[in-house]
Amino acid sequence: MADVKVGLYVYVEAKPGKEDEVADFLRSGLDLVQEEPDTVAWFAVRLSATGFAIFDVFPTDSARQTHLSGQLGKALMDRAGDLFSQPPSIERLDVLAHKLP
């Protein structure tokens, strides 16, 4: 079982008319994080008609930082002005408990 200690919660709000593009963008992120061995779990979710989030967890803070500066993090910031009504909200989390396979 993987030991995770830290995570990220990233909230984004789609610009009007960009909801499907945001959903497709987040789905495509899975291919990028598959290449990151220290991204233990990664979820892209839809919270409302325009609200989306990413939740992911890592074994160390350095793994979390590597993810933030990786391909998906760069793509998220590159597309932010086009897709999102405001800059992404990125929260760094400490994992207190978890259940992973």
C-alpha positions in Angstrom: 0.0 0.0 0.0 1.3 3.5 -0.9 2.0 5.8 1.9 0.8 9.3 1.2 1.4 12.3 3.4 0.5 15.4 1.3 -1.9 16.4 -1.4 -3.4 19.1 -3.5 -6.9 20.4 -4.1 -7.2 22.6 -7.2 -10.5 24.4 -7.9 -11.3 25.9 -11.3 -14.4 27.7 -12.5 -15.1 27.4 -16.3 -15.7 30.5 -18.3 -19.3 30.6 -19.7 -19.5 28.3 -22.7 -16.1 26.6 -21.9 -17.5 23.9 -19.6 -17.1 21.0 -22.1 -13.6 22.2 -22.9 -12.6 22.3 -19.3 -14.0 18.7 -18.8 -12.1 17.5 -21.8 -8.9 19.2 -20.6 -9.1 17.6 -17.2 -9.8 14.2 -18.7 -6.7 14.5 -20.9 -4.7 15.3 -17.8 -4.9 11.6 -16.8 -2.4 10.7 -19.6 0.1 13.2 -18.2 -0.1 12.1 -14.6 0.2 8.4 -15.6 3.8 9.3 -16.3 4.4 10.5 -12.7 5.3 7.6 -10.5 5.0 9.7 -7.3 1.5 10.8 -8.0 -0.2 8.0 -6.0 -3.8 9.0 -6.7 -5.3 11.6 -9.0 -8.9 12.6 -9.4 -10.5 15.2 -11.7 -14.1 15.9 -10.7 -17.0 18.1 -11.7 -18.6 19.9 -8.7 -21.3 21.9 -10.5 -22.2 23.1 -14.0 -19.1 25.3 -14.1 -17.0 24.2 -11.1 -14.3 21.5 -11.4 -11.6 20.3 -9.2 -8.5 18.1 -9.1 -7.5 16.2 -6.0 -4.2 14.3 -5.8 -1.9 12.8 -3.2 1.8 12.2 -2.9 4.3 10.5 -0.5 6.5 13.6 0.0 6.4 17.4 -0.4 9.1 17.1 -3.1 6.9 14.8 -5.1 4.1 17.2 -4.8 6.4 20.1 -6.0 7.6 18.0 -8.9 4.0 17.4 -9.9 3.1 21.1 -9.7 6.0 22.0 -12.0 5.3 19.1 -14.3 3.5 18.9 -17.6 -0.1 19.1 -16.2 0.7 22.0 -13.9 2.2 23.9 -16.8 -0.7 23.1 -19.1 -3.2 24.2 -16.4 -1.5 27.6 -16.1 -1.0 28.0 -19.9 -4.8 27.4 -20.5 -6.1 29.3 -17.5 -6.8 32.5 -19.3 -8.7 30.8 -22.1 -10.7 28.3 -20.0 -11.2 29.7 -16.5 -13.1 32.7 -15.2 -10.5 33.2 -12.5 -7.0 31.8 -11.8 -7.0 28.2 -10.4 -7.2 28.0 -6.6 -4.4 25.7 -5.4 -4.5 24.4 -1.9 -1.7 22.3 -0.4 -3.0 19.7 2.0 -1.6 17.4 4.7 -3.1 13.9 4.5 -4.3 12.8 8.0 -5.6 9.4 7.0 -6.4 7.5 3.8 -7.6 4.2 2.4 -5.9 3.2 -0.8 -5.7 -0.3 -2.4 
